[in-house]
Amino acid sequence: MSVFNTSEGEISTFFLIGIPGVDHAHIWVSIPICFMYLLAILGNCTILFFIKTETSLHEPMYYFLSMLASSDLGLSISSFPTMLRIFLFNATGISPDACFAQEFFIHGFSAMESSVLLVMSIDRLIAIYSPLRYTSILTSVRVFKIVLVYAIKSILLVFPFPFILKRLKFCRKNLLSHSYCLHQDVMKLACSDNRVNVIYGLLVALTAMLDLVCISVSYLFILKIVLGIASHKGCVKVLNTCISHISAVLIFYVPIITLAIIHRFAKNISPVVRVIIADTFLLVPPLMNPIVYSLKSQQIRNLILMKLCERQG
């Protein structure tokens, strides 16, 4: 039996929220949300299927793309159950243990996506700086090691979260401010000392920001190389290879930075704005990344069109 049910005065259930003020319309809100989740899952599964089955996609860039798709798939699956329960069945309650498990997976897959975006920026830098040595630098074995190291790093980084939340006491407040559990949201409800959570949460946030700084530095080097290309057509061609990745970085980091700023500095902001931005953070990247890469990658686009033509034929 959970400790939350054995200590008198401590709460046994947290309550998530939908969109404040439109509770009566949650059933209608659930329709586009379910549609977006299904598209995200279908899109990322399609990307993974093609990368696995098509030998022409067995290249470093697509291996990293498959890791990005896996992270997006993990984010979707981690958050979908609670959002579905809230908007479709108006069931907002969640046990502390289930909440801690959900925030572990959401933070874990978010950390993994941040790491993958960093690796992909380095991949683009190597491809542009030294195209002739690209395949010899990023061999299949080296790519596998990079993926493994960053996956383990992401897991270890967020592994303490459930345990440092478990040690807290929750005795008065039990209403969370999102449709899913986040570490920074849960720890604010504690009636015991949460300084360890604050410090470690800040460390994890700084790690994500360090990834963004490294991505920015990579693109500064890429920009320097591009400015050194005499041909305008060559500049456009090089930059075109980076558009998909730049889009993925913006789609991922803009909502997460906005959400972090709101949690830290804009505590009096409208709950509706807070919930919409938080839901955007989990809904938009898994939905948009497969679309962006399918549109910008000629190889993936051709494979999708070929499969569609085969079905019609």
C-alpha positions as a Markdown table, in Angstrom:
| # | Residue | x | y | z |
|---|---|---|---|---|
| 1 | Met | 0.0 | 0.0 | 0.0 |
| 2 | Ser | 1.3 | 3.5 | -0.9 |
| 3 | Val | 2.7 | 5.6 | 1.8 |
| 4 | Phe | 0.3 | 8.3 | 0.7 |
| 5 | Asn | -2.6 | 6.2 | 2.1 |
| 6 | Thr | -1.0 | 5.3 | 5.4 |
| 7 | Ser | 0.0 | 8.6 | 6.8 |
| 8 | Glu | -2.9 | 10.5 | 8.3 |
| 9 | Gly | -3.3 | 14.0 | 6.8 |
| 10 | Glu | -1.5 | 13.2 | 3.6 |
| 11 | Ile | -3.3 | 13.2 | 0.3 |
| 12 | Ser | -3.9 | 10.0 | -1.7 |
| 13 | Thr | -4.9 | 11.6 | -5.1 |
| 14 | Phe | -3.7 | 14.4 | -7.2 |
| 15 | Phe | -6.1 | 16.2 | -9.6 |
| 16 | Leu | -5.0 | 17.2 | -13.1 |
| 17 | Ile | -6.9 | 19.9 | -15.0 |
| 18 | Gly | -8.2 | 20.3 | -18.5 |
| 19 | Ile | -8.9 | 23.7 | -20.0 |
| 20 | Pro | -10.3 | 25.9 | -17.2 |
| 21 | Gly | -13.6 | 27.5 | -17.9 |
| 22 | Val | -14.6 | 25.2 | -20.8 |
| 23 | Asp | -15.2 | 22.0 | -18.8 |
| 24 | His | -18.5 | 21.6 | -20.6 |
| 25 | Ala | -16.8 | 21.5 | -24.0 |
| 26 | His | -14.1 | 19.0 | -23.0 |
| 27 | Ile | -15.7 | 16.2 | -25.1 |
| 28 | Trp | -15.3 | 18.4 | -28.2 |
| 29 | Val | -11.8 | 19.4 | -27.3 |
| 30 | Ser | -11.0 | 15.6 | -27.0 |
| 31 | Ile | -11.7 | 15.1 | -30.7 |
| 32 | Pro | -8.8 | 17.3 | -32.1 |
| 33 | Ile | -6.5 | 16.1 | -29.3 |
| 34 | Cys | -7.2 | 12.4 | -30.1 |
| 35 | Phe | -6.7 | 13.2 | -33.8 |
| 36 | Met | -3.4 | 14.9 | -33.2 |
| 37 | Tyr | -2.2 | 12.0 | -31.0 |
| 38 | Leu | -3.2 | 9.4 | -33.6 |
| 39 | Leu | -1.4 | 11.4 | -36.4 |
| 40 | Ala | 1.7 | 11.8 | -34.2 |
| 41 | Ile | 1.8 | 8.0 | -33.4 |
| 42 | Leu | 1.2 | 7.1 | -37.1 |
| 43 | Gly | 3.7 | 9.6 | -38.4 |
| 44 | Asn | 6.5 | 8.5 | -36.1 |
| 45 | Cys | 5.8 | 4.8 | -36.6 |
| 46 | Thr | 5.9 | 5.5 | -40.4 |
| 47 | Ile | 9.3 | 7.2 | -40.0 |
| 48 | Leu | 10.7 | 4.3 | -37.9 |
| 49 | Phe | 9.2 | 1.7 | -40.4 |
| 50 | Phe | 10.9 | 3.2 | -43.4 |
| 51 | Ile | 14.3 | 3.7 | -41.7 |
| 52 | Lys | 14.2 | 0.1 | -40.5 |
| 53 | Thr | 13.1 | -1.5 | -43.8 |
| 54 | Glu | 14.8 | 0.7 | -46.5 |
| 55 | Thr | 18.5 | 0.2 | -46.9 |
| 56 | Ser | 18.8 | 3.6 | -48.7 |
| 57 | Leu | 18.0 | 5.2 | -45.3 |
| 58 | His | 20.7 | 3.3 | -43.4 |
| 59 | Glu | 22.7 | 6.5 | -42.9 |
| 60 | Pro | 23.8 | 8.4 | -39.8 |
| 61 | Met | 21.3 | 11.2 | -40.3 |
| 62 | Tyr | 18.4 | 8.8 | -40.5 |
| 63 | Tyr | 19.6 | 6.8 | -37.5 |
| 64 | Phe | 19.4 | 10.0 | -35.5 |
| 65 | Leu | 16.0 | 10.7 | -37.0 |
| 66 | Ser | 14.8 | 7.3 | -35.8 |
| 67 | Met | 15.9 | 8.2 | -32.3 |
| 68 | Leu | 14.0 | 11.5 | -32.6 |
| 69 | Ala | 10.9 | 9.6 | -33.7 |
| 70 | Ser | 11.3 | 7.2 | -30.8 |
| 71 | Ser | 11.5 | 10.1 | -28.3 |
| 72 | Asp | 8.4 | 11.7 | -29.9 |
| 73 | Leu | 6.6 | 8.4 | -29.8 |
| 74 | Gly | 7.5 | 8.0 | -26.1 |
| 75 | Leu | 6.3 | 11.5 | -25.3 |
| 76 | Ser | 2.9 | 10.8 | -27.0 |
| 77 | Ile | 2.4 | 7.5 | -25.3 |
| 78 | Ser | 3.4 | 8.9 | -21.9 |
| 79 | Ser | 0.9 | 11.7 | -21.9 |
| 80 | Phe | -2.0 | 10.4 | -24.0 |
| 81 | Pro | -3.7 | 8.3 | -21.3 |
| 82 | Thr | -4.2 | 11.1 | -18.8 |
| 83 | Met | -5.2 | 13.7 | -21.4 |
| 84 | Leu | -7.7 | 11.2 | -22.9 |
| 85 | Arg | -9.2 | 10.5 | -19.4 |
| 86 | Ile | -9.5 | 14.3 | -18.7 |
| 87 | Phe | -11.0 | 15.5 | -21.9 |
| 88 | Leu | -13.1 | 12.4 | -22.9 |
| 89 | Phe | -14.2 | 11.1 | -19.5 |
| 90 | Asn | -13.6 | 14.1 | -17.2 |
| 91 | Ala | -11.6 | 11.8 | -14.9 |
| 92 | Thr | -9.0 | 14.1 | -13.4 |
| 93 | Gly | -7.7 | 12.0 | -10.5 |
| 94 | Ile | -4.3 | 10.3 | -10.5 |
| 95 | Ser | -2.5 | 8.5 | -7.8 |
| 96 | Pro | 0.8 | 9.9 | -6.6 |
| 97 | Asp | 2.7 | 6.8 | -7.8 |
| 98 | Ala | 1.2 | 6.9 | -11.2 |
| 99 | Cys | 1.9 | 10.7 | -11.4 |
| 100 | Phe | 5.6 | 10.1 | -10.4 |
| 101 | Ala | 5.9 | 7.4 | -13.1 |
| 102 | Gln | 4.4 | 9.7 | -15.7 |
| 103 | Glu | 6.6 | 12.6 | -15.0 |
| 104 | Phe | 9.7 | 10.3 | -15.1 |
| 105 | Phe | 8.8 | 9.2 | -18.6 |
| 106 | Ile | 7.8 | 12.6 | -19.8 |
| 107 | His | 11.0 | 14.2 | -18.5 |
| 108 | Gly | 13.1 | 11.2 | -19.7 |
| 109 | Phe | 11.8 | 11.4 | -23.3 |
| 110 | Ser | 12.1 | 15.2 | -23.3 |
| 111 | Ala | 15.8 | 14.9 | -22.2 |
| 112 | Met | 16.4 | 12.3 | -24.9 |
| 113 | Glu | 14.8 | 14.5 | -27.5 |
| 114 | Ser | 17.0 | 17.4 | -26.4 |
| 115 | Ser | 20.1 | 15.2 | -26.7 |
| 116 | Val | 19.1 | 13.9 | -30.1 |
| 117 | Leu | 18.6 | 17.5 | -31.4 |
| 118 | Leu | 22.1 | 18.3 | -30.2 |
| 119 | Val | 23.6 | 15.2 | -31.9 |
| 120 | Met | 21.7 | 16.0 | -35.1 |
| 121 | Ser | 23.2 | 19.5 | -35.1 |
| 122 | Ile | 26.7 | 18.0 | -34.8 |
| 123 | Asp | 25.8 | 15.6 | -37.6 |
| 124 | Arg | 24.9 | 18.5 | -39.9 |
| 125 | Leu | 28.1 | 20.3 | -39.0 |
| 126 | Ile | 30.2 | 17.3 | -39.9 |
| 127 | Ala | 28.3 | 16.8 | -43.1 |
| 128 | Ile | 28.8 | 20.4 | -44.2 |
| 129 | Tyr | 32.4 | 20.9 | -42.8 |
| 130 | Ser | 33.8 | 17.6 | -44.1 |
| 131 | Pro | 31.4 | 15.9 | -46.5 |
| 132 | Leu | 34.1 | 13.6 | -48.0 |
| 133 | Arg | 34.9 | 12.2 | -44.5 |
| 134 | Tyr | 31.3 | 12.2 | -43.2 |
| 135 | Thr | 30.7 | 8.4 | -43.5 |
| 136 | Ser | 34.2 | 7.5 | -42.2 |
| 137 | Ile | 33.7 | 9.8 | -39.1 |
| 138 | Leu | 30.1 | 8.7 | -38.4 |
| 139 | Thr | 30.3 | 4.9 | -38.9 |
| 140 | Ser | 27.4 | 2.7 | -37.9 |
| 141 | Val | 29.3 | 1.5 | -34.8 |
| 142 | Arg | 30.1 | 5.0 | -33.7 |
| 143 | Val | 26.5 | 6.1 | -34.3 |
| 144 | Phe | 25.2 | 3.2 | -32.2 |
| 145 | Lys | 27.6 | 4.2 | -29.4 |
| 146 | Ile | 26.5 | 7.8 | -29.5 |
| 147 | Val | 22.8 | 6.8 | -29.4 |
| 148 | Leu | 23.4 | 4.4 | -26.5 |
| 149 | Val | 25.4 | 7.0 | -24.5 |
| 150 | Tyr | 22.8 | 9.7 | -24.9 |
| 151 | Ala | 19.9 | 7.4 | -24.1 |
| 152 | Ile | 21.6 | 6.2 | -20.9 |
| 153 | Lys | 22.5 | 9.8 | -20.0 |
| 154 | Ser | 18.8 | 10.9 | -20.4 |
| 155 | Ile | 17.6 | 8.0 | -18.2 |
| 156 | Leu | 20.2 | 8.6 | -15.5 |
| 157 | Leu | 19.5 | 12.4 | -15.5 |
| 158 | Val | 15.8 | 12.0 | -14.6 |
| 159 | Phe | 16.1 | 8.8 | -12.7 |
| 160 | Pro | 16.1 | 10.6 | -9.3 |
| 161 | Phe | 12.9 | 12.5 | -10.0 |
| 162 | Pro | 10.4 | 9.9 | -8.7 |
| 163 | Phe | 12.5 | 9.2 | -5.6 |
| 164 | Ile | 13.0 | 12.8 | -4.5 |
| 165 | Leu | 9.3 | 13.4 | -5.0 |
| 166 | Lys | 8.4 | 10.3 | -3.1 |
| 167 | Arg | 10.2 | 11.6 | 0.0 |
| 168 | Leu | 8.0 | 14.8 | 0.1 |
| 169 | Lys | 4.8 | 15.1 | 2.1 |
| 170 | Phe | 1.6 | 16.3 | 0.4 |
| 171 | Cys | -0.9 | 17.2 | 3.0 |
| 172 | Arg | -3.0 | 20.2 | 1.8 |
| 173 | Lys | -2.9 | 21.1 | -1.9 |
| 174 | Asn | -3.5 | 18.4 | -4.5 |
| 175 | Leu | -4.6 | 20.3 | -7.6 |
| 176 | Leu | -1.9 | 20.3 | -10.4 |
| 177 | Ser | -1.8 | 23.0 | -13.1 |
| 178 | His | -1.5 | 20.8 | -16.2 |
| 179 | Ser | -3.2 | 17.9 | -17.9 |
| 180 | Tyr | -0.2 | 15.6 | -17.0 |
| 181 | Cys | 2.4 | 15.4 | -14.3 |
| 182 | Leu | 5.6 | 17.5 | -14.3 |
| 183 | His | 8.3 | 17.5 | -11.6 |
| 184 | Gln | 8.2 | 21.3 | -11.1 |
| 185 | Asp | 4.4 | 21.3 | -10.9 |
| 186 | Val | 4.2 | 18.4 | -8.4 |
| 187 | Met | 6.9 | 19.6 | -6.0 |
| 188 | Lys | 5.1 | 22.9 | -5.5 |
| 189 | Leu | 2.3 | 21.1 | -3.8 |
| 190 | Ala | 4.5 | 19.7 | -1.1 |
| 191 | Cys | 4.1 | 20.8 | 2.5 |
| 192 | Ser | 7.6 | 19.6 | 3.4 |
| 193 | Asp | 11.0 | 21.0 | 2.5 |
| 194 | Asn | 11.5 | 20.7 | -1.3 |
| 195 | Arg | 14.9 | 22.4 | -1.7 |
| 196 | Val | 16.5 | 19.2 | -3.0 |
| 197 | Asn | 13.8 | 19.1 | -5.7 |
| 198 | Val | 14.3 | 22.7 | -6.6 |
| 199 | Ile | 18.1 | 22.4 | -6.9 |
| 200 | Tyr | 18.0 | 19.1 | -8.9 |
| 201 | Gly | 15.2 | 20.4 | -11.1 |
| 202 | Leu | 17.3 | 23.4 | -11.9 |
| 203 | Leu | 20.3 | 21.2 | -12.7 |
| 204 | Val | 18.2 | 19.2 | -15.2 |
| 205 | Ala | 16.8 | 22.4 | -16.8 |
| 206 | Leu | 20.4 | 23.8 | -17.1 |
| 207 | Thr | 21.4 | 20.6 | -18.9 |
| 208 | Ala | 18.7 | 21.1 | -21.4 |
| 209 | Met | 19.8 | 24.7 | -21.8 |
| 210 | Leu | 23.4 | 23.5 | -22.3 |
| 211 | Asp | 22.2 | 21.3 | -25.2 |
| 212 | Leu | 20.5 | 24.4 | -26.7 |
| 213 | Val | 23.7 | 26.5 | -26.3 |
| 214 | Cys | 25.8 | 23.7 | -28.0 |
| 215 | Ile | 23.2 | 23.5 | -30.8 |
| 216 | Ser | 23.5 | 27.3 | -31.3 |
| 217 | Val | 27.3 | 27.0 | -31.4 |
| 218 | Ser | 27.1 | 24.3 | -34.0 |
| 219 | Tyr | 25.0 | 26.6 | -36.2 |
| 220 | Leu | 27.4 | 29.5 | -35.7 |
| 221 | Phe | 30.1 | 27.2 | -37.2 |
| 222 | Ile | 27.7 | 26.2 | -40.0 |
| 223 | Leu | 26.9 | 29.8 | -40.7 |
| 224 | Lys | 30.6 | 30.6 | -40.9 |
| 225 | Ile | 31.1 | 27.9 | -43.4 |
| 226 | Val | 28.1 | 29.0 | -45.5 |
| 227 | Leu | 29.2 | 32.6 | -45.6 |
| 228 | Gly | 32.5 | 31.3 | -47.0 |
| 229 | Ile | 30.8 | 29.7 | -50.0 |
| 230 | Ala | 31.1 | 31.9 | -53.0 |
| 231 | Ser | 28.1 | 30.5 | -54.9 |
| 232 | His | 24.6 | 31.7 | -53.9 |
| 233 | Lys | 23.2 | 28.4 | -55.1 |
| 234 | Gly | 25.7 | 26.5 | -53.0 |
| 235 | Cys | 24.7 | 28.6 | -49.9 |
| 236 | Val | 21.0 | 27.8 | -50.4 |
| 237 | Lys | 21.7 | 24.1 | -51.0 |
| 238 | Val | 23.7 | 23.9 | -47.7 |
| 239 | Leu | 21.2 | 25.8 | -45.7 |
| 240 | Asn | 18.3 | 23.7 | -47.1 |
| 241 | Thr | 19.9 | 20.6 | -45.6 |
| 242 | Cys | 19.5 | 22.2 | -42.1 |
| 243 | Ile | 15.9 | 23.6 | -42.4 |
| 244 | Ser | 14.3 | 20.4 | -41.1 |
| 245 | His | 16.6 | 20.3 | -38.0 |
| 246 | Ile | 16.2 | 24.0 | -37.3 |
| 247 | Ser | 12.4 | 23.6 | -37.5 |
| 248 | Ala | 12.6 | 20.6 | -35.0 |
| 249 | Val | 14.7 | 22.7 | -32.6 |
| 250 | Leu | 12.2 | 25.6 | -32.6 |
| 251 | Ile | 9.2 | 23.3 | -32.3 |
| 252 | Phe | 10.7 | 21.6 | -29.3 |
| 253 | Tyr | 12.4 | 24.5 | -27.4 |
| 254 | Val | 10.0 | 27.4 | -27.9 |
| 255 | Pro | 7.2 | 25.8 | -25.9 |
| 256 | Ile | 9.5 | 24.3 | -23.2 |
| 257 | Ile | 11.3 | 27.6 | -22.6 |
| 258 | Thr | 8.0 | 29.5 | -22.5 |
| 259 | Leu | 6.6 | 27.0 | -20.0 |
| 260 | Ala | 9.7 | 27.2 | -17.8 |
| 261 | Ile | 9.5 | 31.0 | -17.8 |
| 262 | Ile | 5.9 | 30.9 | -16.9 |
| 263 | His | 6.6 | 28.5 | -14.0 |
| 264 | Arg | 9.4 | 30.7 | -12.7 |
| 265 | Phe | 8.4 | 34.3 | -13.4 |
| 266 | Ala | 4.7 | 34.5 | -14.5 |
| 267 | Lys | 2.9 | 32.8 | -11.7 |
| 268 | Asn | -0.2 | 35.0 | -12.1 |
| 269 | Ile | -0.7 | 34.3 | -15.8 |
| 270 | Ser | -4.1 | 32.9 | -16.9 |
| 271 | Pro | -4.4 | 29.2 | -16.2 |
| 272 | Val | -5.9 | 28.8 | -19.7 |
| 273 | Val | -2.6 | 30.1 | -21.3 |
| 274 | Arg | -0.5 | 27.9 | -19.0 |
| 275 | Val | -2.5 | 24.7 | -19.9 |
| 276 | Ile | -2.5 | 25.5 | -23.7 |
| 277 | Ile | 1.3 | 26.1 | -23.7 |
| 278 | Ala | 1.9 | 22.9 | -21.6 |
| 279 | Asp | -0.3 | 20.8 | -24.0 |
| 280 | Thr | 1.5 | 22.4 | -27.0 |
| 281 | Phe | 4.8 | 21.2 | -25.6 |
| 282 | Leu | 3.6 | 17.5 | -25.7 |
| 283 | Leu | 1.3 | 17.7 | -28.7 |
| 284 | Val | 3.1 | 19.7 | -31.3 |
| 285 | Pro | 6.7 | 18.3 | -31.6 |
| 286 | Pro | 5.6 | 14.6 | -32.0 |
| 287 | Leu | 3.0 | 15.7 | -34.6 |
| 288 | Met | 5.1 | 18.2 | -36.6 |
| 289 | Asn | 8.5 | 16.5 | -36.7 |
| 290 | Pro | 7.4 | 13.6 | -39.0 |
| 291 | Ile | 5.6 | 16.1 | -41.2 |
| 292 | Val | 8.6 | 18.4 | -41.4 |
| 293 | Tyr | 11.1 | 15.6 | -42.2 |
| 294 | Ser | 8.7 | 13.9 | -44.6 |
| 295 | Leu | 8.3 | 17.2 | -46.6 |
| 296 | Lys | 12.0 | 18.2 | -46.5 |
| 297 | Ser | 13.6 | 14.8 | -47.0 |
| 298 | Gln | 13.3 | 13.8 | -50.6 |
| 299 | Gln | 14.1 | 10.1 | -49.9 |
| 300 | Ile | 11.4 | 9.8 | -47.2 |
| 301 | Arg | 8.9 | 11.8 | -49.3 |
| 302 | Asn | 9.5 | 9.5 | -52.4 |
| 303 | Leu | 9.1 | 6.4 | -50.3 |
| 304 | Ile | 5.8 | 7.6 | -48.9 |
| 305 | Leu | 4.5 | 8.5 | -52.3 |
| 306 | Met | 5.7 | 5.2 | -53.8 |
| 307 | Lys | 3.8 | 3.3 | -51.1 |
| 308 | Leu | 0.7 | 5.3 | -51.6 |
| 309 | Cys | 0.9 | 4.7 | -55.4 |
| 310 | Glu | 1.3 | 1.0 | -54.8 |
| 311 | Arg | -1.9 | 0.9 | -52.7 |
| 312 | Gln | -3.9 | 2.8 | -55.3 |
| 313 | Gly | -2.6 | 0.6 | -58.0 |
